[in-house]
Amino acid sequence: MAEPALAGFCALLGAGTVKSAVAGVLREARARSNEGSALPAFDVLVAEICARLTRLESGGLVEVLNGTGILLHTNLGRAPLGRGALEAIERIAGGYSNLEFDLESGTRGSRYERTGALLREATGAEDALVVNNCAAAVLLILDTFARGREVVVARNQLIEIGGGFRLPEVLARSGARLVEVGTTNKVYVRDFESALGPETALVLRTHASNYAIAGFTADVEPRELAALARRTGVLLVEDLGTGALVDLAAFGMPHERTVREAVGDGIDLVAFSGDKLLGGPQAGIIAGRAAAIARLRANPLLRALRVDKATLAALAATLALYLEPERLGEIPFYAMLAATPDALRARAERLRGALEAYGVATSVVPTLAFAGGGTLPLASIASIGLRLDGELDPDRRARELRAKRPALAGRIEDGALLFDLRTLPPERDDEIVRLLAG
Ligand SMILES: *Cc1c(COP(=O)(O)O)cnc(C)c1O
């Protein structure tokens, strides 16, 4: 335990974990020696312990500095939380709270009320409900309204999003029967009209968030579909996924359908993620008509999909910023989106100069960043990268940088390793120099 090579692991993983790795390696060495092998030398044992602890450490959650240029990188944890959200988690989850307690009456309250008012304000919906993620939101809606009945979906929206969420399979698992209408490229109102019948529970729209269909296409406007749904008394649901609460055009991005627009179009229930364009914690939000939300609240399945106090605290703190648009930049996603290429170039030049002093050759290059998280798949954002020059084996260098702590992740482009400044936090620039120089 006193071996200097193990000291770093004690700080990282705790002495108990290091001790059990030491004991494990020694036990195995003794067992091998009892079977006749020679006892390994001390430094061989230490190396074996270090290798075991390294595997253990990288198998846990490790901080990554994201130089990939993908803002909502699903594999890197999607939206980073802002200061306000983190402080709210510390305050609420670090002690007790009124999570299910009405402070006025002193009796039991509901955890689902907390974010309701903020969501009503931010979306224009009559009511809203928060569950574990958007997939859970869709599941809850289908289970509540469509079990044993028919769900009508246009063929151009039968999506698979990442992580094995395939709409036909989710529908099948929730006990609903899928009725497909239209073709891959074209669908008309009359297709929906002729599919509706006594067995129809709902019409489901899904947002083309991670794909695009181009060429000879025809689609039905949400308002037309809403009018049809109202006329026939069928529920209209939209799996919006991305969850934009503001117009991204203000950030030089293409316009992305907002939750408020979906609600305004007459969609009865809109489901979206908390950790995509909203920039909050992992959550699934359902906004829509009060009567339909009340049915969802009464579903016993809700108990299995419920969110934790830390999630609700972070979500409320994030949503509050949407009510003060001048504070939107406190949400890291919007701060990253708003950074100008000039500001990114200035940072990149500073990094290049600092690294030059260590003999590390880099160039400042124009790059394209992407929103990610399955959102805006075709919209690139002009950005600036720092490219490592003269690297003979960029894959190996990338692996070495992933092994550092914090890990530094970049991307390989035209055979060179580069780091996009847009997704790297400016306050970590000195650390980035240390990681690249070391
Ligand atoms: C991302 C997405 C989902 C899944 O959201 P999670 O919060 O990851 O469960 C569902 N539907 C659409 C259209 C999406 O874009």
PDBQT file of the ligand as one rigid body, heavy atoms in Angstrom, charges set to zero:
ROOT
HETATM    1  C1  LIG A 501     -34.060  11.065 -28.635  1.00  0.00    +0.000 C 
HETATM    2  C2  LIG A 501     -35.419  10.659 -29.039  1.00  0.00    +0.000 A 
HETATM    3  C3  LIG A 501     -36.152   9.759 -28.247  1.00  0.00    +0.000 A 
HETATM    4  C4  LIG A 501     -35.581   9.131 -27.010  1.00  0.00    +0.000 C 
HETATM    5  O1  LIG A 501     -35.313  10.042 -26.028  1.00  0.00    +0.000 OA
HETATM    6  P1  LIG A 501     -34.575   9.586 -24.667  1.00  0.00    +0.000 P 
HETATM    7  O2  LIG A 501     -34.778  10.750 -23.779  1.00  0.00    +0.000 OA
HETATM    8  O3  LIG A 501     -33.174   9.297 -25.035  1.00  0.00    +0.000 OA
HETATM    9  O4  LIG A 501     -35.301   8.374 -24.195  1.00  0.00    +0.000 OA
HETATM   10  C5  LIG A 501     -37.407   9.402 -28.680  1.00  0.00    +0.000 A 
HETATM   11  N1  LIG A 501     -37.932   9.917 -29.821  1.00  0.00    +0.000 NA
HETATM   12  C6  LIG A 501     -37.261  10.795 -30.591  1.00  0.00    +0.000 A 
HETATM   13  C7  LIG A 501     -37.918  11.327 -31.832  1.00  0.00    +0.000 C 
HETATM   14  C8  LIG A 501     -35.988  11.198 -30.229  1.00  0.00    +0.000 A 
HETATM   15  O5  LIG A 501     -35.325  12.068 -30.987  1.00  0.00    +0.000 OA
ENDROOT
TORSDOF 0
